[in-house]
Structures are given as structure tokens and as C-alpha cells.
């Protein structure tokens, strides 16, 4: 099983994703770099959690559209 994300992470990630949808890809590393330019956080862990959830959202949307 995967880790459970808090509602703060989910809400923040969905807001970032909806505002910048065309920027994100199915690749975690590229999403992490894009996220560096969009949000200012000193916590690498928080950035990585958000980037991972973003990657998951992108993959889910792609599956729904096929």
C-alpha cells in the first residue's frame, strides 16, 4: 500500500495542477524541477511529496482520457 497524503498536500497539489496543467508530465524528476520554479519551500521532502502526487494526478488523467 502507498502512503496516505494529508488533505493539505492534496488541496495544495490540486490547486497547483489546475493552474499550471500543461507544464506537468508523467515524469517525477521533471515535475520536481518545474515545481522548484512555482513554489518557494525550504523543505525538499514537502516538494518531493507534492511532485509525486502531481505525477500521480497526471497519470490518472491520462488513463481517464484514453
PyMOL Python script that loads the backbone (N, CA, C, O; Angstrom):
from pymol import cmd

cmd.read_pdbstr("""\
ATOM      1  N   UNK A   1       0.825  -1.182   0.000  1.00  0.00           N
ATOM      2  CA  UNK A   1       0.000   0.000   0.000  1.00  0.00           C
ATOM      3  C   UNK A   1       0.869   1.246   0.000  1.00  0.00           C
ATOM      4  O   UNK A   1       2.012   1.234   0.456  1.00  0.00           O
ATOM      5  N   UNK A   2       0.298   2.314  -0.522  1.00  0.00           N
ATOM      6  CA  UNK A   2       1.027   3.571  -0.563  1.00  0.00           C
ATOM      7  C   UNK A   2       0.834   4.369   0.708  1.00  0.00           C
ATOM      8  O   UNK A   2       0.065   3.996   1.594  1.00  0.00           O
ATOM      9  N   UNK A   3       1.545   5.467   0.773  1.00  0.00           N
ATOM     10  CA  UNK A   3       1.415   6.347   1.932  1.00  0.00           C
ATOM     11  C   UNK A   3       0.191   7.230   1.772  1.00  0.00           C
ATOM     12  O   UNK A   3      -0.208   7.564   0.657  1.00  0.00           O
ATOM     13  N   UNK A   4      -0.387   7.595   2.874  1.00  0.00           N
ATOM     14  CA  UNK A   4      -1.576   8.441   2.873  1.00  0.00           C
ATOM     15  C   UNK A   4      -1.147   9.904   2.873  1.00  0.00           C
ATOM     16  O   UNK A   4      -0.339  10.320   3.705  1.00  0.00           O
ATOM     17  N   UNK A   5      -1.687  10.681   1.941  1.00  0.00           N
ATOM     18  CA  UNK A   5      -1.377  12.106   1.853  1.00  0.00           C
ATOM     19  C   UNK A   5      -2.382  12.896   2.691  1.00  0.00           C
ATOM     20  O   UNK A   5      -3.565  12.560   2.738  1.00  0.00           O
ATOM     21  N   UNK A   6      -1.902  13.935   3.342  1.00  0.00           N
ATOM     22  CA  UNK A   6      -2.796  14.779   4.130  1.00  0.00           C
ATOM     23  C   UNK A   6      -3.650  15.636   3.205  1.00  0.00           C
ATOM     24  O   UNK A   6      -3.317  15.825   2.035  1.00  0.00           O
ATOM     25  N   UNK A   7      -4.734  16.143   3.730  1.00  0.00           N
ATOM     26  CA  UNK A   7      -5.625  16.974   2.921  1.00  0.00           C
ATOM     27  C   UNK A   7      -4.939  18.275   2.512  1.00  0.00           C
ATOM     28  O   UNK A   7      -5.258  18.826   1.459  1.00  0.00           O
ATOM     29  N   UNK A   8      -4.005  18.777   3.320  1.00  0.00           N
ATOM     30  CA  UNK A   8      -3.269  19.985   2.961  1.00  0.00           C
ATOM     31  C   UNK A   8      -2.461  19.739   1.683  1.00  0.00           C
ATOM     32  O   UNK A   8      -2.463  20.568   0.773  1.00  0.00           O
ATOM     33  N   UNK A   9      -1.771  18.597   1.619  1.00  0.00           N
ATOM     34  CA  UNK A   9      -0.967  18.257   0.441  1.00  0.00           C
ATOM     35  C   UNK A   9      -1.868  18.096  -0.776  1.00  0.00           C
ATOM     36  O   UNK A   9      -1.552  18.601  -1.853  1.00  0.00           O
ATOM     37  N   UNK A  10      -2.982  17.399  -0.614  1.00  0.00           N
ATOM     38  CA  UNK A  10      -3.892  17.167  -1.739  1.00  0.00           C
ATOM     39  C   UNK A  10      -4.475  18.471  -2.259  1.00  0.00           C
ATOM     40  O   UNK A  10      -4.504  18.693  -3.469  1.00  0.00           O
ATOM     41  N   UNK A  11      -4.934  19.328  -1.374  1.00  0.00           N
ATOM     42  CA  UNK A  11      -5.533  20.599  -1.795  1.00  0.00           C
ATOM     43  C   UNK A  11      -4.513  21.499  -2.476  1.00  0.00           C
ATOM     44  O   UNK A  11      -4.805  22.088  -3.517  1.00  0.00           O
ATOM     45  N   UNK A  12      -3.332  21.612  -1.906  1.00  0.00           N
ATOM     46  CA  UNK A  12      -2.278  22.439  -2.481  1.00  0.00           C
ATOM     47  C   UNK A  12      -1.866  21.911  -3.851  1.00  0.00           C
ATOM     48  O   UNK A  12      -1.704  22.684  -4.795  1.00  0.00           O
ATOM     49  N   UNK A  13      -1.699  20.605  -3.958  1.00  0.00           N
ATOM     50  CA  UNK A  13      -1.268  19.998  -5.215  1.00  0.00           C
ATOM     51  C   UNK A  13      -2.324  20.170  -6.304  1.00  0.00           C
ATOM     52  O   UNK A  13      -1.992  20.480  -7.449  1.00  0.00           O
ATOM     53  N   UNK A  14      -3.585  19.973  -5.955  1.00  0.00           N
ATOM     54  CA  UNK A  14      -4.643  20.134  -6.950  1.00  0.00           C
ATOM     55  C   UNK A  14      -4.732  21.576  -7.433  1.00  0.00           C
ATOM     56  O   UNK A  14      -4.968  21.820  -8.616  1.00  0.00           O
ATOM     57  N   UNK A  15      -4.546  22.525  -6.532  1.00  0.00           N
ATOM     58  CA  UNK A  15      -4.579  23.940  -6.914  1.00  0.00           C
ATOM     59  C   UNK A  15      -3.423  24.256  -7.867  1.00  0.00           C
ATOM     60  O   UNK A  15      -3.619  24.939  -8.872  1.00  0.00           O
ATOM     61  N   UNK A  16      -2.230  23.765  -7.560  1.00  0.00           N
ATOM     62  CA  UNK A  16      -1.058  23.983  -8.424  1.00  0.00           C
ATOM     63  C   UNK A  16      -1.292  23.331  -9.778  1.00  0.00           C
ATOM     64  O   UNK A  16      -0.997  23.923 -10.817  1.00  0.00           O
ATOM     65  N   UNK A  17      -1.820  22.112  -9.769  1.00  0.00           N
ATOM     66  CA  UNK A  17      -2.036  21.364 -11.009  1.00  0.00           C
ATOM     67  C   UNK A  17      -3.067  22.051 -11.908  1.00  0.00           C
ATOM     68  O   UNK A  17      -2.853  22.164 -13.115  1.00  0.00           O
ATOM     69  N   UNK A  18      -4.171  22.505 -11.340  1.00  0.00           N
ATOM     70  CA  UNK A  18      -5.206  23.134 -12.155  1.00  0.00           C
ATOM     71  C   UNK A  18      -4.745  24.455 -12.763  1.00  0.00           C
ATOM     72  O   UNK A  18      -5.157  24.808 -13.868  1.00  0.00           O
ATOM     73  N   UNK A  19      -3.894  25.185 -12.046  1.00  0.00           N
ATOM     74  CA  UNK A  19      -3.404  26.471 -12.545  1.00  0.00           C
ATOM     75  C   UNK A  19      -2.291  26.335 -13.574  1.00  0.00           C
ATOM     76  O   UNK A  19      -2.072  27.251 -14.366  1.00  0.00           O
ATOM     77  N   UNK A  20      -1.571  25.187 -13.577  1.00  0.00           N
ATOM     78  CA  UNK A  20      -0.408  25.016 -14.448  1.00  0.00           C
ATOM     79  C   UNK A  20      -0.427  23.669 -15.155  1.00  0.00           C
ATOM     80  O   UNK A  20       0.618  23.035 -15.305  1.00  0.00           O
ATOM     81  N   UNK A  21      -1.588  23.229 -15.588  1.00  0.00           N
ATOM     82  CA  UNK A  21      -1.771  21.892 -16.140  1.00  0.00           C
ATOM     83  C   UNK A  21      -0.811  21.537 -17.285  1.00  0.00           C
ATOM     84  O   UNK A  21      -0.230  20.452 -17.258  1.00  0.00           O
ATOM     85  N   UNK A  22      -0.622  22.402 -18.284  1.00  0.00           N
ATOM     86  CA  UNK A  22       0.212  21.994 -19.422  1.00  0.00           C
ATOM     87  C   UNK A  22       1.696  21.825 -19.099  1.00  0.00           C
ATOM     88  O   UNK A  22       2.427  21.225 -19.887  1.00  0.00           O
ATOM     89  N   UNK A  23       2.147  22.331 -17.978  1.00  0.00           N
ATOM     90  CA  UNK A  23       3.570  22.236 -17.637  1.00  0.00           C
ATOM     91  C   UNK A  23       3.995  20.843 -17.187  1.00  0.00           C
ATOM     92  O   UNK A  23       5.132  20.436 -17.427  1.00  0.00           O
ATOM     93  N   UNK A  24       3.104  20.115 -16.545  1.00  0.00           N
ATOM     94  CA  UNK A  24       3.484  18.874 -15.884  1.00  0.00           C
ATOM     95  C   UNK A  24       3.410  17.670 -16.803  1.00  0.00           C
ATOM     96  O   UNK A  24       2.576  17.598 -17.705  1.00  0.00           O
ATOM     97  N   UNK A  25       4.327  16.703 -16.543  1.00  0.00           N
ATOM     98  CA  UNK A  25       4.435  15.489 -17.344  1.00  0.00           C
ATOM     99  C   UNK A  25       4.289  14.272 -16.440  1.00  0.00           C
ATOM    100  O   UNK A  25       4.032  14.406 -15.244  1.00  0.00           O
ATOM    101  N   UNK A  26       4.453  13.097 -17.011  1.00  0.00           N
ATOM    102  CA  UNK A  26       4.352  11.858 -16.247  1.00  0.00           C
ATOM    103  C   UNK A  26       5.668  11.491 -15.570  1.00  0.00           C
ATOM    104  O   UNK A  26       5.777  10.410 -14.990  1.00  0.00           O
ATOM    105  N   UNK A  27       6.660  12.359 -15.631  1.00  0.00           N
ATOM    106  CA  UNK A  27       7.981  12.095 -15.079  1.00  0.00           C
ATOM    107  C   UNK A  27       8.175  12.858 -13.769  1.00  0.00           C
ATOM    108  O   UNK A  27       8.033  14.080 -13.726  1.00  0.00           O
ATOM    109  N   UNK A  28       8.499  12.131 -12.708  1.00  0.00           N
ATOM    110  CA  UNK A  28       8.677  12.735 -11.388  1.00  0.00           C
ATOM    111  C   UNK A  28       9.792  13.770 -11.387  1.00  0.00           C
ATOM    112  O   UNK A  28       9.629  14.860 -10.838  1.00  0.00           O
ATOM    113  N   UNK A  29      10.925  13.434 -12.000  1.00  0.00           N
ATOM    114  CA  UNK A  29      12.084  14.339 -11.973  1.00  0.00           C
ATOM    115  C   UNK A  29      11.780  15.667 -12.661  1.00  0.00           C
ATOM    116  O   UNK A  29      12.162  16.722 -12.155  1.00  0.00           O
ATOM    117  N   UNK A  30      11.109  15.632 -13.792  1.00  0.00           N
ATOM    118  CA  UNK A  30      10.793  16.888 -14.485  1.00  0.00           C
ATOM    119  C   UNK A  30       9.765  17.693 -13.696  1.00  0.00           C
ATOM    120  O   UNK A  30       9.845  18.921 -13.649  1.00  0.00           O
ATOM    121  N   UNK A  31       8.798  17.013 -13.075  1.00  0.00           N
ATOM    122  CA  UNK A  31       7.808  17.714 -12.253  1.00  0.00           C
ATOM    123  C   UNK A  31       8.469  18.368 -11.042  1.00  0.00           C
ATOM    124  O   UNK A  31       8.072  19.455 -10.623  1.00  0.00           O
ATOM    125  N   UNK A  32       9.463  17.710 -10.491  1.00  0.00           N
ATOM    126  CA  UNK A  32      10.184  18.257  -9.337  1.00  0.00           C
ATOM    127  C   UNK A  32      10.894  19.554  -9.725  1.00  0.00           C
ATOM    128  O   UNK A  32      10.866  20.524  -8.968  1.00  0.00           O
ATOM    129  N   UNK A  33      11.526  19.577 -10.892  1.00  0.00           N
ATOM    130  CA  UNK A  33      12.227  20.777 -11.344  1.00  0.00           C
ATOM    131  C   UNK A  33      11.248  21.915 -11.662  1.00  0.00           C
ATOM    132  O   UNK A  33      11.515  23.074 -11.345  1.00  0.00           O
ATOM    133  N   UNK A  34      10.124  21.582 -12.285  1.00  0.00           N
ATOM    134  CA  UNK A  34       9.103  22.589 -12.598  1.00  0.00           C
ATOM    135  C   UNK A  34       8.552  23.184 -11.305  1.00  0.00           C
ATOM    136  O   UNK A  34       8.331  24.391 -11.202  1.00  0.00           O
ATOM    137  N   UNK A  35       8.338  22.322 -10.334  1.00  0.00           N
ATOM    138  CA  UNK A  35       7.781  22.755  -9.048  1.00  0.00           C
ATOM    139  C   UNK A  35       8.730  23.708  -8.321  1.00  0.00           C
ATOM    140  O   UNK A  35       8.279  24.596  -7.597  1.00  0.00           O
ATOM    141  N   UNK A  36      10.030  23.532  -8.508  1.00  0.00           N
ATOM    142  CA  UNK A  36      11.011  24.436  -7.896  1.00  0.00           C
ATOM    143  C   UNK A  36      10.771  25.884  -8.319  1.00  0.00           C
ATOM    144  O   UNK A  36      10.945  26.799  -7.514  1.00  0.00           O
ATOM    145  N   UNK A  37      10.376  26.096  -9.563  1.00  0.00           N
ATOM    146  CA  UNK A  37      10.129  27.441 -10.055  1.00  0.00           C
ATOM    147  C   UNK A  37       8.777  28.005  -9.629  1.00  0.00           C
ATOM    148  O   UNK A  37       8.582  29.221  -9.620  1.00  0.00           O
ATOM    149  N   UNK A  38       7.850  27.127  -9.280  1.00  0.00           N
ATOM    150  CA  UNK A  38       6.497  27.585  -8.956  1.00  0.00           C
ATOM    151  C   UNK A  38       6.292  27.892  -7.480  1.00  0.00           C
ATOM    152  O   UNK A  38       5.593  28.848  -7.143  1.00  0.00           O
ATOM    153  N   UNK A  39       6.881  27.109  -6.605  1.00  0.00           N
ATOM    154  CA  UNK A  39       6.686  27.330  -5.170  1.00  0.00           C
ATOM    155  C   UNK A  39       8.029  27.529  -4.489  1.00  0.00           C
ATOM    156  O   UNK A  39       9.054  27.021  -4.944  1.00  0.00           O
ATOM    157  N   UNK A  40       8.008  28.253  -3.423  1.00  0.00           N
ATOM    158  CA  UNK A  40       9.212  28.501  -2.636  1.00  0.00           C
ATOM    159  C   UNK A  40       9.088  27.747  -1.314  1.00  0.00           C
ATOM    160  O   UNK A  40       8.324  28.146  -0.434  1.00  0.00           O
ATOM    161  N   UNK A  41       9.835  26.665  -1.180  1.00  0.00           N
ATOM    162  CA  UNK A  41       9.838  25.905   0.059  1.00  0.00           C
ATOM    163  C   UNK A  41      11.258  25.472   0.376  1.00  0.00           C
ATOM    164  O   UNK A  41      12.024  25.125  -0.523  1.00  0.00           O
ATOM    165  N   UNK A  42      11.602  25.493   1.633  1.00  0.00           N
ATOM    166  CA  UNK A  42      12.929  25.057   2.047  1.00  0.00           C
ATOM    167  C   UNK A  42      12.975  23.551   2.287  1.00  0.00           C
ATOM    168  O   UNK A  42      14.052  22.970   2.423  1.00  0.00           O
ATOM    169  N   UNK A  43      11.816  22.934   2.337  1.00  0.00           N
ATOM    170  CA  UNK A  43      11.723  21.522   2.634  1.00  0.00           C
ATOM    171  C   UNK A  43      11.733  20.693   1.348  1.00  0.00           C
ATOM    172  O   UNK A  43      10.794  20.753   0.554  1.00  0.00           O
ATOM    173  N   UNK A  44      12.801  19.922   1.150  1.00  0.00           N
ATOM    174  CA  UNK A  44      12.861  19.047  -0.012  1.00  0.00           C
ATOM    175  C   UNK A  44      11.817  17.948   0.079  1.00  0.00           C
ATOM    176  O   UNK A  44      11.255  17.530  -0.933  1.00  0.00           O
ATOM    177  N   UNK A  45      11.561  17.485   1.281  1.00  0.00           N
ATOM    178  CA  UNK A  45      10.590  16.414   1.477  1.00  0.00           C
ATOM    179  C   UNK A  45       9.198  16.854   1.034  1.00  0.00           C
ATOM    180  O   UNK A  45       8.499  16.108   0.348  1.00  0.00           O
ATOM    181  N   UNK A  46       8.798  18.050   1.419  1.00  0.00           N
ATOM    182  CA  UNK A  46       7.489  18.571   1.033  1.00  0.00           C
ATOM    183  C   UNK A  46       7.411  18.730  -0.479  1.00  0.00           C
ATOM    184  O   UNK A  46       6.406  18.366  -1.090  1.00  0.00           O
ATOM    185  N   UNK A  47       8.463  19.271  -1.085  1.00  0.00           N
ATOM    186  CA  UNK A  47       8.493  19.432  -2.542  1.00  0.00           C
ATOM    187  C   UNK A  47       8.369  18.081  -3.241  1.00  0.00           C
ATOM    188  O   UNK A  47       7.643  17.957  -4.227  1.00  0.00           O
ATOM    189  N   UNK A  48       9.072  17.072  -2.736  1.00  0.00           N
ATOM    190  CA  UNK A  48       9.039  15.749  -3.349  1.00  0.00           C
ATOM    191  C   UNK A  48       7.671  15.081  -3.190  1.00  0.00           C
ATOM    192  O   UNK A  48       7.210  14.389  -4.099  1.00  0.00           O
ATOM    193  N   UNK A  49       7.032  15.282  -2.058  1.00  0.00           N
ATOM    194  CA  UNK A  49       5.696  14.720  -1.846  1.00  0.00           C
ATOM    195  C   UNK A  49       4.708  15.341  -2.828  1.00  0.00           C
ATOM    196  O   UNK A  49       3.894  14.639  -3.428  1.00  0.00           O
ATOM    197  N   UNK A  50       4.786  16.663  -2.990  1.00  0.00           N
ATOM    198  CA  UNK A  50       3.897  17.352  -3.919  1.00  0.00           C
ATOM    199  C   UNK A  50       4.183  16.910  -5.355  1.00  0.00           C
ATOM    200  O   UNK A  50       3.252  16.674  -6.125  1.00  0.00           O
ATOM    201  N   UNK A  51       5.462  16.796  -5.721  1.00  0.00           N
ATOM    202  CA  UNK A  51       5.827  16.368  -7.075  1.00  0.00           C
ATOM    203  C   UNK A  51       5.346  14.943  -7.341  1.00  0.00           C
ATOM    204  O   UNK A  51       4.896  14.639  -8.446  1.00  0.00           O
ATOM    205  N   UNK A  52       5.435  14.080  -6.355  1.00  0.00           N
ATOM    206  CA  UNK A  52       4.955  12.708  -6.516  1.00  0.00           C
ATOM    207  C   UNK A  52       3.459  12.650  -6.711  1.00  0.00           C
ATOM    208  O   UNK A  52       2.971  11.893  -7.551  1.00  0.00           O
ATOM    209  N   UNK A  53       2.728  13.432  -5.954  1.00  0.00           N
ATOM    210  CA  UNK A  53       1.275  13.454  -6.087  1.00  0.00           C
ATOM    211  C   UNK A  53       0.869  14.079  -7.420  1.00  0.00           C
ATOM    212  O   UNK A  53      -0.106  13.649  -8.037  1.00  0.00           O
ATOM    213  N   UNK A  54       1.618  15.097  -7.869  1.00  0.00           N
ATOM    214  CA  UNK A  54       1.366  15.702  -9.181  1.00  0.00           C
ATOM    215  C   UNK A  54       1.538  14.665 -10.287  1.00  0.00           C
ATOM    216  O   UNK A  54       0.722  14.579 -11.205  1.00  0.00           O
ATOM    217  N   UNK A  55       2.602  13.886 -10.188  1.00  0.00           N
ATOM    218  CA  UNK A  55       2.864  12.843 -11.175  1.00  0.00           C
ATOM    219  C   UNK A  55       1.717  11.847 -11.214  1.00  0.00           C
ATOM    220  O   UNK A  55       1.292  11.415 -12.285  1.00  0.00           O
ATOM    221  N   UNK A  56       1.229  11.494 -10.059  1.00  0.00           N
ATOM    222  CA  UNK A  56       0.107  10.560  -9.974  1.00  0.00           C
ATOM    223  C   UNK A  56      -1.157  11.144 -10.616  1.00  0.00           C
ATOM    224  O   UNK A  56      -1.875  10.440 -11.327  1.00  0.00           O
ATOM    225  N   UNK A  57      -1.426  12.431 -10.366  1.00  0.00           N
ATOM    226  CA  UNK A  57      -2.591  13.084 -10.964  1.00  0.00           C
ATOM    227  C   UNK A  57      -2.500  13.114 -12.489  1.00  0.00           C
ATOM    228  O   UNK A  57      -3.491  12.881 -13.181  1.00  0.00           O
ATOM    229  N   UNK A  58      -1.303  13.401 -13.007  1.00  0.00           N
ATOM    230  CA  UNK A  58      -1.109  13.453 -14.459  1.00  0.00           C
ATOM    231  C   UNK A  58      -1.359  12.073 -15.065  1.00  0.00           C
ATOM    232  O   UNK A  58      -2.032  11.958 -16.090  1.00  0.00           O
ATOM    233  N   UNK A  59      -0.822  11.030 -14.440  1.00  0.00           N
ATOM    234  CA  UNK A  59      -1.006   9.668 -14.949  1.00  0.00           C
ATOM    235  C   UNK A  59      -2.470   9.247 -14.887  1.00  0.00           C
ATOM    236  O   UNK A  59      -2.967   8.599 -15.808  1.00  0.00           O
ATOM    237  N   UNK A  60      -3.165   9.610 -13.810  1.00  0.00           N
ATOM    238  CA  UNK A  60      -4.576   9.260 -13.683  1.00  0.00           C
ATOM    239  C   UNK A  60      -5.405   9.946 -14.759  1.00  0.00           C
ATOM    240  O   UNK A  60      -6.303   9.339 -15.342  1.00  0.00           O
ATOM    241  N   UNK A  61      -5.101  11.214 -15.022  1.00  0.00           N
ATOM    242  CA  UNK A  61      -5.859  11.946 -16.037  1.00  0.00           C
ATOM    243  C   UNK A  61      -5.619  11.345 -17.418  1.00  0.00           C
ATOM    244  O   UNK A  61      -6.540  11.264 -18.230  1.00  0.00           O
ATOM    245  N   UNK A  62      -4.402  10.929 -17.682  1.00  0.00           N
ATOM    246  CA  UNK A  62      -4.091  10.327 -18.979  1.00  0.00           C
ATOM    247  C   UNK A  62      -4.870   9.020 -19.147  1.00  0.00           C
ATOM    248  O   UNK A  62      -5.390   8.749 -20.230  1.00  0.00           O
ATOM    249  N   UNK A  63      -4.956   8.215 -18.098  1.00  0.00           N
ATOM    250  CA  UNK A  63      -5.699   6.962 -18.162  1.00  0.00           C
ATOM    251  C   UNK A  63      -7.187   7.199 -18.381  1.00  0.00           C
ATOM    252  O   UNK A  63      -7.835   6.446 -19.107  1.00  0.00           O
ATOM    253  N   UNK A  64      -7.726   8.229 -17.765  1.00  0.00           N
ATOM    254  CA  UNK A  64      -9.139   8.552 -17.921  1.00  0.00           C
ATOM    255  C   UNK A  64      -9.473   9.028 -19.320  1.00  0.00           C
ATOM    256  O   UNK A  64     -10.582   8.806 -19.805  1.00  0.00           O
ATOM    257  N   UNK A  65      -8.526   9.681 -19.972  1.00  0.00           N
ATOM    258  CA  UNK A  65      -8.757  10.229 -21.309  1.00  0.00           C
ATOM    259  C   UNK A  65      -8.558   9.216 -22.421  1.00  0.00           C
ATOM    260  O   UNK A  65      -8.919   9.489 -23.565  1.00  0.00           O
ATOM    261  N   UNK A  66      -7.991   8.047 -22.117  1.00  0.00           N
ATOM    262  CA  UNK A  66      -7.773   7.040 -23.161  1.00  0.00           C
ATOM    263  C   UNK A  66      -8.901   6.065 -23.245  1.00  0.00           C
ATOM    264  O   UNK A  66      -8.870   5.155 -24.073  1.00  0.00           O
TER     265      UNK A  66
END
""", "prot")
cmd.dss("prot")
cmd.show_as("cartoon", "prot")
cmd.util.cbc("prot")
cmd.orient("prot")
